[in-house]
Amino acid sequence: MTDTFELEKAIRVKGLTKKVVAVSLGLSEQGFLLKLNNKNEFKASEIQLLCEILECSKDIFFQIE
């Protein structure tokens, strides 16, 4: 489960918008929001790219409820 709060924080720290991040991943903004809000899961390749873009830890994507 993705830690939505930490991922949104990482996006803000980088000065990016969710739309820009979505496009960078090849997703629609709606598709990205579904993943961000844990309605759909991120693919491994998307996690890798997000970590590179945001310079964040993969731990954000592996939270236990």
C-alpha positions as a LaTeX table, in Angstrom:
\begin{tabular}{lrrr}
\hline
Residue & $x$ (\AA) & $y$ (\AA) & $z$ (\AA) \\
\hline
Met1 & 0.00 & 0.00 & 0.00 \\
Thr2 & 1.34 & 3.40 & $-0.99$ \\
Asp3 & 1.83 & 6.02 & 1.72 \\
Thr4 & $-0.21$ & 8.70 & $-0.03$ \\
Phe5 & 0.80 & 11.47 & 2.38 \\
Glu6 & 4.53 & 10.84 & 1.91 \\
Leu7 & 4.25 & 10.52 & $-1.86$ \\
Glu8 & 2.29 & 13.77 & $-2.16$ \\
Lys9 & 4.87 & 15.43 & 0.11 \\
Ala10 & 7.73 & 14.20 & $-2.11$ \\
Ile11 & 5.94 & 15.60 & $-5.18$ \\
Arg12 & 5.51 & 19.00 & $-3.49$ \\
Val13 & 9.14 & 19.09 & $-2.30$ \\
Lys14 & 10.27 & 18.64 & $-5.90$ \\
Gly15 & 7.96 & 21.47 & $-6.98$ \\
Leu16 & 6.00 & 19.21 & $-9.32$ \\
Thr17 & 2.30 & 18.79 & $-9.91$ \\
Lys18 & 0.46 & 15.48 & $-9.94$ \\
Lys19 & $-0.36$ & 16.06 & $-13.59$ \\
Val20 & 3.33 & 16.47 & $-14.51$ \\
Val21 & 4.21 & 13.32 & $-12.59$ \\
Ala22 & 1.37 & 11.42 & $-14.27$ \\
Val23 & 2.57 & 12.45 & $-17.74$ \\
Ser24 & 6.14 & 11.48 & $-16.81$ \\
Leu25 & 4.86 & 7.99 & $-15.99$ \\
Gly26 & 2.80 & 7.77 & $-19.17$ \\
Leu27 & $-0.45$ & 7.85 & $-17.21$ \\
Ser28 & $-3.50$ & 10.06 & $-17.33$ \\
Glu29 & $-3.95$ & 12.31 & $-14.32$ \\
Gln30 & $-6.99$ & 10.23 & $-13.31$ \\
Gly31 & $-5.01$ & 6.99 & $-13.65$ \\
Phe32 & $-2.24$ & 8.39 & $-11.46$ \\
Leu33 & $-4.72$ & 9.56 & $-8.83$ \\
Leu34 & $-6.24$ & 6.08 & $-8.66$ \\
Lys35 & $-2.80$ & 4.66 & $-7.91$ \\
Leu36 & $-1.92$ & 7.47 & $-5.52$ \\
Asn37 & $-5.10$ & 6.79 & $-3.53$ \\
Asn38 & $-4.54$ & 3.02 & $-3.47$ \\
Lys39 & $-7.44$ & 2.16 & $-5.78$ \\
Asn40 & $-4.96$ & 0.61 & $-8.26$ \\
Glu41 & $-1.38$ & $-0.56$ & $-7.68$ \\
Phe42 & 1.76 & 1.00 & $-9.12$ \\
Lys43 & 3.76 & $-1.23$ & $-11.47$ \\
Ala44 & 7.38 & $-1.93$ & $-10.51$ \\
Ser45 & 8.58 & 0.16 & $-13.47$ \\
Glu46 & 6.43 & 3.10 & $-12.30$ \\
Ile47 & 7.82 & 2.83 & $-8.77$ \\
Gln48 & 11.37 & 2.83 & $-10.13$ \\
Leu49 & 10.75 & 5.89 & $-12.30$ \\
Leu50 & 8.96 & 7.77 & $-9.49$ \\
Cys51 & 11.86 & 7.12 & $-7.13$ \\
Glu52 & 14.27 & 8.50 & $-9.72$ \\
Ile53 & 12.13 & 11.57 & $-10.44$ \\
Leu54 & 11.35 & 12.35 & $-6.80$ \\
Glu55 & 14.63 & 11.08 & $-5.33$ \\
Cys56 & 12.65 & 9.19 & $-2.72$ \\
Ser57 & 12.79 & 5.81 & $-1.04$ \\
Lys58 & 10.83 & 2.86 & $-2.36$ \\
Asp59 & 9.57 & 2.42 & 1.21 \\
Ile60 & 6.78 & 4.90 & 0.37 \\
Phe61 & 5.23 & 2.20 & $-1.83$ \\
Phe62 & 5.38 & $-0.67$ & 0.64 \\
Gln63 & 3.46 & 0.45 & 3.71 \\
Ile64 & 1.70 & $-2.17$ & 5.81 \\
Glu65 & $-1.80$ & $-1.28$ & 6.94 \\
\hline
\end{tabular}
